[in-house]
Amino acid sequence: MTPEQKTVLSRGLLGLILILFLMPFMTLYRGESKILSRRGIQMVSGATISTTVPISGPTTEGRIKPQPLVAAAFLAAVLGLSMTFAQGKVRKLGTAAGAGGVALFLLLLDGTVREEALQQFNGLLQVSMEMPFWFAAIGATVVVTTIFYPDKELVKTASRSEGE
């Protein structure tokens, strides 16, 4: 894979990751009942939710706090995407740092959210991280892997120099 192809792939995947933040990242369940679903962007900025109690019908509104790990992952994706437009080693290292940050922060979020739900609700609520969340984490890992995967020309040149 040429460096130009790696750049195009990195831009495409990091752009896709930013779009995935508009989709559901996390859902809370109680048994089989879905209680709450949150998109990635809601987890970045916080959200106001309204809930209606079944049968009696009163509606209550509440504010969900922003999740710092999701905000950090979002900013890392923006950083990684912007670094794909830099030149030289800065592009490679900046893009890898941004994509690596996305993967790291999202995986940390998964563990943190599950631990908080277990502690606060004693196992009554189950947390499900949705497919866009996992696609974002895996996509970021693919970007990092592609950046550091050796070029064919580099490998050929290295093997020739060893033979001399």
C-alpha positions as CSV (number, residue, x, y, z in Angstrom):
1,M,0.0,0.0,0.0
2,T,1.5,3.3,-1.0
3,P,1.7,6.3,1.3
4,E,-1.0,8.1,-0.7
5,Q,-3.3,5.1,-0.4
6,K,-2.7,5.1,3.4
7,T,-3.5,8.8,3.6
8,V,-6.8,8.3,1.7
9,L,-7.7,5.3,3.8
10,S,-6.9,7.2,7.0
11,R,-9.0,10.2,6.0
12,G,-11.9,8.1,5.0
13,L,-11.9,6.0,8.2
14,L,-11.5,9.0,10.5
15,G,-14.3,10.8,8.6
16,L,-16.5,7.8,9.0
17,I,-15.7,7.6,12.7
18,L,-16.8,11.2,13.1
19,I,-20.1,10.3,11.3
20,L,-20.5,7.3,13.6
21,F,-20.7,9.7,16.6
22,L,-24.1,10.7,15.2
23,M,-25.4,7.1,15.7
24,P,-26.4,5.2,18.9
25,F,-23.3,4.3,20.9
26,M,-24.9,2.9,24.1
27,T,-28.2,1.5,25.2
28,L,-29.4,0.7,28.8
29,Y,-31.6,-2.3,29.3
30,R,-33.6,-3.6,32.3
31,G,-34.2,-7.2,31.5
32,E,-35.6,-7.1,27.9
33,S,-36.9,-3.5,28.1
34,K,-34.9,-0.8,26.5
35,I,-34.6,2.2,28.9
36,L,-32.3,4.6,27.3
37,S,-30.3,4.9,24.1
38,R,-27.6,7.6,23.6
39,R,-25.8,8.7,20.4
40,G,-22.1,9.4,20.6
41,I,-22.6,13.2,20.1
42,Q,-25.1,13.2,23.0
43,M,-22.4,11.6,25.1
44,V,-19.9,14.3,24.0
45,S,-22.2,17.3,24.7
46,G,-24.7,16.0,27.2
47,A,-28.4,15.8,26.5
48,T,-31.8,16.6,28.0
49,I,-34.1,13.6,28.1
50,S,-37.7,13.3,29.0
51,T,-39.2,10.1,30.4
52,T,-42.8,9.1,30.7
53,V,-43.9,6.7,33.4
54,P,-46.1,3.9,31.9
55,I,-49.8,3.9,32.8
56,S,-49.9,7.0,35.0
57,G,-48.2,9.2,32.4
58,P,-46.3,11.9,34.2
59,T,-43.3,13.2,32.2
60,T,-40.1,14.2,33.8
61,E,-37.1,15.9,32.2
62,G,-33.5,15.3,33.2
63,R,-30.1,16.3,32.1
64,I,-27.4,13.7,31.2
65,K,-23.9,14.8,31.9
66,P,-21.3,14.7,29.1
67,Q,-18.9,11.8,29.2
68,P,-15.3,13.1,29.2
69,L,-13.9,9.9,27.6
70,V,-16.3,10.3,24.6
71,A,-15.4,13.9,24.3
72,A,-11.7,13.0,24.3
73,A,-12.3,10.3,21.6
74,F,-14.3,12.8,19.5
75,L,-11.5,15.4,19.7
76,A,-8.9,12.8,19.0
77,A,-10.8,11.8,15.8
78,V,-10.9,15.5,14.8
79,L,-7.1,15.8,15.5
80,G,-6.3,12.7,13.6
81,L,-8.4,13.8,10.6
82,S,-6.8,17.2,10.6
83,M,-3.3,15.7,10.8
84,T,-3.9,13.7,7.6
85,F,-3.5,17.0,5.8
86,A,0.0,17.7,7.3
87,Q,3.2,16.8,5.5
88,G,6.0,14.3,6.3
89,K,6.4,12.4,9.6
90,V,4.0,14.9,11.3
91,R,1.2,13.5,9.2
92,K,2.1,9.9,10.1
93,L,2.6,10.4,13.8
94,G,-0.3,12.9,14.3
95,T,-2.8,10.7,12.5
96,A,-1.7,7.6,14.4
97,A,-1.9,9.5,17.7
98,G,-5.4,10.8,16.9
99,A,-6.6,7.3,15.8
100,G,-4.9,5.6,18.7
101,G,-6.6,8.1,21.1
102,V,-10.0,7.3,19.6
103,A,-9.5,3.5,20.2
104,L,-8.0,4.0,23.7
105,F,-10.7,6.4,24.9
106,L,-13.6,4.3,23.5
107,L,-12.3,1.1,25.1
108,L,-11.8,2.9,28.4
109,L,-15.3,4.2,28.1
110,D,-16.7,0.7,27.6
111,G,-15.2,-0.5,30.9
112,T,-16.0,2.6,32.8
113,V,-19.7,2.7,31.8
114,R,-20.2,-1.0,32.6
115,E,-18.5,-0.6,36.0
116,E,-20.6,2.4,36.9
117,A,-23.8,0.7,35.9
118,L,-22.9,-2.3,38.0
119,Q,-22.0,-0.2,41.0
120,Q,-25.0,2.2,40.8
121,F,-27.7,-0.3,39.9
122,N,-26.4,-3.6,41.4
123,G,-26.8,-5.4,38.1
124,L,-30.4,-4.4,37.5
125,L,-29.4,-2.5,34.4
126,Q,-27.4,-3.9,31.5
127,V,-25.3,-1.7,29.3
128,S,-24.9,-2.6,25.6
129,M,-22.4,-0.7,23.5
130,E,-23.9,-0.6,20.0
131,M,-22.4,-1.4,16.6
132,P,-21.4,2.2,15.7
133,F,-19.3,2.3,18.9
134,W,-17.5,-0.9,18.0
135,F,-17.0,0.2,14.4
136,A,-15.5,3.4,15.5
137,A,-13.1,1.6,17.9
138,I,-12.1,-1.0,15.3
139,G,-11.8,1.6,12.5
140,A,-9.4,3.6,14.6
141,T,-7.3,0.5,15.3
142,V,-7.2,-0.2,11.5
143,V,-6.0,3.4,10.9
144,V,-3.1,3.0,13.3
145,T,-2.2,-0.5,11.9
146,T,-2.3,0.8,8.3
147,I,0.0,3.7,9.1
148,F,2.7,1.6,10.6
149,Y,2.4,-1.4,8.3
150,P,5.6,-1.4,6.3
151,D,5.5,-0.3,2.6
152,K,6.4,-3.0,0.0
153,E,9.1,-0.7,-1.4
154,L,10.6,-0.2,2.0
155,V,10.8,-3.9,2.7
156,K,12.3,-4.6,-0.8
157,T,14.9,-1.9,-0.2
158,A,15.8,-3.2,3.3
159,S,16.2,-6.8,2.0
160,R,18.4,-5.6,-0.9
161,S,20.7,-3.7,1.5
162,E,21.0,-6.7,3.8
163,G,22.1,-8.9,0.9
164,E,24.9,-6.5,0.0
